[in-house]
């Protein structure tokens, strides 16, 4: 899997300014806007969606409602939104795994996201942290790899479910480091983290805010970050690439989609309004506190990112022989 290409801020800023200028004269949806997410209430993307809702409701001038439709790792929400009128009144807010991984593992036949949904805006990017229970005799990735090689199949890594970004991060480590580790799938992050803190599993790739309190208290040990740079929330923790696996990189995203067929001018206007809200100092500070980042992007740039991640995910699923749960 090749490193994820991040949008260069300077290029992205110019592009979004041009798109915003062109979109200013375009109409906003006149009906109440429903922001649908496959995240459960209180989940990571649900929190993101509600923050966006509060920021954009005054700008849209119509009620903005958050609607949770969890199920089948995001596919319930994906399919629901894809069948709604393409007028901008129903939007989908999903983590990247729900639109690049789940359609390949949890839909039959395989669901090609950009045939059913129109990309509007990538609202966040974030890296994961690899954490270990203190009983694991490893303080960095090199030591973890050594332990895994000495005990093939004995070192476990938890995830929030089969096909989750957390699992793919572990499978990529196995492939790049050429080690055998045991994947333990849970139904969501909370029970996985609970068992990790209790020492019933050894390691996990997870969002930084989810485990930072445990790291600070010494209940978990942070070994490395999965992205190309260190996290501002954990500045002393190196990246996996810094630790010797130079080709390793995996990151998560969240984004907004509309039903396919939504007029380009409506997509551009929604992109402009939401991007403007996310660029305010208040929203930048809110995102930073969650360990996520927003870089302005056009619908075309976001669509290209989704397709790239979809294709790379397909290659990793094949290489790791990941199979859906039945």
MOZI-V951907 format. One record per pair of residues at least 4 apart in sequence whose C-alpha atoms are under 8 Angstrom apart, sorted by sequence separation. I is the first residue (numbers start at 1). J is the second residue. If there is no record, write none. Layout:
# MOZI-V951907
I:J  I:J
This chain:
# MOZI-V951907
7:11  8:12  9:13  10:14  11:15  12:16  13:17  14:18  15:19  16:20  17:21  18:22  19:23  20:24  29:33  39:43  42:46  43:47  44:48  45:49  46:50  47:51  48:52  49:53  50:54  51:55  52:56  53:57  54:58  55:59  56:60  57:61  58:62  70:74  71:75  72:76  74:78  75:79  76:80  77:81  78:82  79:83  80:84  85:89  86:90  94:98  95:99  96:100  97:101  98:102  99:103  100:104  101:105  102:106  103:107  106:110  107:111  112:116  113:117  114:118  132:136  139:143  140:144  141:145  142:146  143:147  144:148  145:149  146:150  147:151  148:152  151:155  160:164  163:167  164:168  165:169  166:170  167:171  168:172  169:173  170:174  171:175  172:176  173:177  174:178  175:179  187:191  188:192  189:193  190:194  191:195  192:196  193:197  194:198  195:199  196:200  206:210  207:211  208:212  209:213  211:215  212:216  213:217  214:218  215:219  225:229  230:234  231:235  238:242  239:243  240:244  241:245  242:246  258:262  262:266  263:267  264:268  265:269  266:270  267:271  268:272  269:273  270:274  271:275  272:276  273:277  274:278  275:279  276:280  279:283  280:284  281:285  282:286  283:287  284:288  285:289  286:290  287:291  288:292  297:301  298:302  299:303  300:304  301:305  302:306  303:307  304:308  305:309  306:310  307:311  308:312  309:313  310:314  311:315  312:316  313:317  314:318  315:319  316:320  317:321  318:322  7:12  39:44  41:46  42:47  57:62  69:74  71:76  85:90  94:99  96:101  97:102  98:103  102:107  105:110  114:119  138:143  139:144  148:153  159:164  161:166  162:167  163:168  173:178  174:179  186:191  187:192  195:200  196:201  206:211  214:219  215:220  225:230  230:235  238:243  240:245  241:246  262:267  278:283  279:284  287:292  288:293  297:302  317:322  39:45  40:46  41:47  57:63  70:76  71:77  84:90  104:110  137:143  138:144  148:154  160:166  161:167  173:179  174:180  186:192  195:201  196:202  214:220  215:221  225:231  230:236  231:237  240:246  241:247  277:283  278:284  287:293  317:323  39:46  57:64  69:76  70:77  103:110  104:111  137:144  148:155  159:166  160:167  174:181  185:192  196:203  215:222  230:237  241:248  287:294  37:45  69:77  103:111  104:112  147:155  158:166  159:167  196:204  230:238  240:248  241:249  37:46  81:90  103:112  138:147  158:167  211:220  229:238  230:239  240:249  258:267  284:293  81:91  103:113  137:147  229:239  284:294  53:64  81:92  193:204  228:239  37:49  53:65  225:237  227:239  53:66  100:113  157:170  170:183  224:237  225:238  226:239  227:240  228:241  35:49  78:92  99:113  223:237  224:238  225:239  226:240  77:92  222:237  223:238  224:239  225:240  226:241  279:294  50:66  167:183  224:240  278:294  49:66  184:201  197:214  279:296  35:53  167:185  193:211  224:243  74:94  78:99  228:249  275:296  46:68  197:219  226:248  227:249  75:98  162:185  197:220  226:249  227:250  74:98  157:181  159:183  161:185  226:250  227:251  73:98  74:99  156:181  157:182  158:183  159:184  160:185  161:186  208:233  226:251  155:181  156:182  157:183  158:184  159:185  160:186  161:187  41:68  75:102  152:179  153:180  154:181  155:182  156:183  157:184  158:185  159:186  160:187  161:188  271:298  40:68  74:102  75:103  152:180  153:181  154:182  156:184  158:186  160:188  271:299  33:62  35:64  37:66  39:68  40:69  73:102  152:181  153:182  159:188  160:189  32:62  33:63  34:64  35:65  36:66  37:67  38:68  39:69  40:70  72:102  149:179  159:189  268:298  29:60  31:62  32:63  33:64  34:65  35:66  36:67  37:68  38:69  39:70  75:106  148:179  149:180  268:299  28:60  30:62  32:64  33:65  34:66  35:67  36:68  37:69  38:70  75:107  145:177  148:180  160:192  267:299  32:65  34:67  36:69  37:70  38:71  73:106  148:181  159:192  72:106  82:116  145:179  158:192  170:204  38:73  39:74  82:117  170:205  38:74  169:205  37:74  38:75  38:76  128:166  158:196  166:204  167:205  38:77  166:205  37:77  38:78  166:206  36:77  158:201  49:93  157:201  158:202  36:81  156:201  157:202  158:203  159:204  156:202  157:203  158:204  159:205  155:202  156:203  157:204  158:205  159:206  45:93  155:203  157:205  45:94  45:95  36:90  33:88  34:89  35:90  36:91  37:92  38:93  39:94  33:89  34:90  35:91  36:92  37:93  38:94  233:289  32:89  33:90  34:91  35:92  36:93  37:94  169:226  29:87  31:89  33:91  35:93  105:163  233:291  29:88  30:89  232:291  28:88  29:89  38:98  231:291  102:163  101:163  102:164  101:164  133:196  101:165  132:196  133:197  135:199  97:163  133:199  136:202  97:164  135:202  97:165  133:201  177:245  133:202  176:245  132:202  133:203  132:203  176:247  131:203  132:204  176:248  130:203  131:204  130:204  131:205  130:205  131:206  173:248  129:205  130:206  172:248  128:205  129:206  128:206  129:207  128:207  129:208  127:207  128:208  126:207  127:208  169:250  209:290  139:221  140:222  141:223  208:290  209:291  139:222  140:223  141:224  208:291  134:218  139:223  140:224  134:219  133:219  134:220  133:220  134:221  165:252  132:220  133:221  131:220  132:221  131:221  132:222  131:222  132:223  130:222  131:223  129:222  130:223  131:224  129:223  130:224  129:224  130:225  129:225  130:226  128:225  129:226  127:225  128:226  127:226  128:227  141:240  127:227  142:243  141:243  142:244  140:243  127:231  128:250  127:250  128:251  127:251  128:252  126:251  127:252  125:251  126:252  125:252  126:253  125:253  124:253  125:254  123:253  124:254  122:253  123:254  124:255  122:254  123:255  122:255  123:256  121:255  122:256  120:255  121:256  119:255  120:256  121:257  119:256  120:257  119:257  120:258  118:257  119:258  117:257  118:258  117:258  118:259  117:259  118:260  116:259  117:260  118:261  116:260  118:262  172:316  115:260  175:320  114:260  120:267  120:268  168:316  172:320  168:317  171:320  120:270  121:271  120:271  123:275  121:275  97:252  123:278  96:252  95:252  96:253  95:253  96:254  95:254  96:255  163:322  94:254  95:255  162:322  93:254  94:255  162:323  163:324  93:255  94:256  162:324  93:256  162:325  92:256  93:257  91:256  92:257  126:291  127:292  91:257  92:258  126:292  91:258  125:292  126:293  90:258  91:259  124:292  125:293  90:259  124:293  125:294  88:258  124:294  1:172  88:259  123:294  124:295  86:258  122:294  123:295  86:259  85:259  86:260  88:262  122:296  84:259  86:261  87:262  122:297  82:258  83:259  86:262  87:263  121:297  81:258  82:259  86:263  121:298  81:259  82:260  88:266  120:298  121:299  87:266  88:267  120:299  119:299  122:302  119:300  121:302  88:270  120:302  119:302  120:303  119:303  118:303  114:303  114:307  100:306  99:306  100:307  45:254  100:309  101:310  96:306  100:310  104:314  99:310  101:313  60:273  100:313  101:314  59:273  56:273  56:274  105:323  106:324  105:324  56:277  52:274  55:277  55:278  52:277  52:278  29:266  27:265  28:266  26:265  27:266  26:266  28:269  23:265  27:269  28:270  26:269  3:247  2:247  3:248  4:249  23:268  24:269  1:247  2:248  3:249  4:250  23:269  1:248  2:249  3:250  4:251  20:268  24:272  19:268  20:269  23:272  20:271  20:272  19:272  16:272  19:298  16:296  16:297  13:295  15:297  16:298  12:295  13:296  15:298  12:296  13:297  12:297  9:295  12:298  9:296  7:295  7:297  2:312  1:312  1:315  1:316
